[in-house]
């Protein structure tokens, strides 16, 4: 008998879902690992994600955190496109490496019927020191 929650959407299904449901960011983010209550994503940084000085912008890091928690929740509950962010707090801890892709490790801390809470740690590719940490709460739509 299996213990604990199980992944219901695979790595490929999550990436397809993102491309199909959010074509406005298609190609900007991808899921690189998925496990129960855990997900790793990557932001493919381009010039449009940079602020003066060549470092990755805060809004790009926020978007990575938000997309990461969203996909981590969907990995566990299935493709519910209408799950929405209800709260976010983000700490920017150090300047990301210039024009470098970002990675985010997400852990789902609580997965209820109505709310989910996740924690995200973001770092620059090639550097293990975190550049940002975020905590997000999502509202999960009721089954109909």
N, C-alpha and C positions, 0 to 999 in steps of 0.2 A: 504494500500500500504506500502511495506517495505521501510525503509529509510536506505541508506548507503549500503556498500558492505556486502555480505553474504558469509558464509562459504560454500564451495562446496565439501570439502572432510572431512569426519567425523574422529573422533579420531581413530577408528578401521581401516579405510581406510588409514590414514596417517602411522600408525604403520605397516600395511601390505606392503604399498608401500616401506617404508624404508627397511624392511626385504627382499622384492623381488628384489628391484633395487640396493641395497647396501648390499649384503650378507657379505661383508668384515667387516662390523660393526654391523651385526645383533646381537641383544642382548646387545649392548653397550649403546644404547640410546633408549628412549621411550617417546612418547607424553603422557602427563598426563592431559592436558586441551587444548581445542581449542574453540575460540570465534572469531567473526569478528575482523580482524586485530590484533589478540593477540593469543599467544600460550605459553604453559608451557611444558618444556621438562625436562627429567632427564638423567643424565649420571650415568650408573651403574659402579662405580669405582671398579677396580680389581688391583692386584699387578702390572700389566703391565702399569698402568696409574700413578704410583707413581715415584717420584724422590727421591734421597737420603734424608733421614730424614722422609720418610713416607707421605709427603704431595703430593697432586695432582699436576701433572706437568702442565706447561703452554701450551704445545701442546694439552693436553686433554681439557683444558678450551677453547682453540681456536676451536678445533673440535666441542665442544658442541655449541659454539656460531654460527659457520658456519652451522651446521646441523639444528639448531633451526630456523634461519632465512629462510633457504631453505624450511623447512617444513611449516613455517608460510605462506610463499608466495604460496606454493602449496595448502595449505588449502583454499586459496582465489581464485586461478586461475585454479586449477585442476592439474592432474598428468603430468606435463611437465618436464620430467627427464633432459632435456638439459639446464635448467636454470643454470647459472654459476655465481660464485662470481667474481666481478670485482674490489672490493676494501674492505679492512678491516682495522680497527684501533681498538686496544684492550688496555685497561688500566688494569693492575694487581694492585689491591688496597690493598690487604692483603693476607696473607698466608691462603689457605684453611685448614679446619680441616683435621687432619691426616686420611687417608684411609676412607673418608666419601663420599657418593654419593653427586653429585652436582645437583642443579636445576637451570633452566634458564627461565626467563620470557622474552618473545620477543614481541615487539610491531612493527608493520609495520607502518612506518611514512609516506611513499609515495608508492603508488602502481599504476604505470603507465603502458602503453602498452609495453614499452621497458625496463624500469628500475624500480627497487623497492629498497627502503631504509628501513633498520630495525635497531632497537636498542635492545640490550640484556643486562640484568642484571643477574649475576650469583652469587649464594650463596651456602654455604655448608649446607647439611641437618642438621636441628636442630639449625641453627643460621640464624637470619634475616639480619645480616650485609653482604653487598655485598663483594665478593672477586674479582670480575672483572666486567668490563663494556665494551661492544663492539658495534661498529657501522659498519654495512656491507651494501654494495650495490651489487645488483644482476642484471645481464642482463637476460631478459626474451626472449626466442626465439619467432620469429614471427609465427603467425598461417599460415599454408600452405594450 
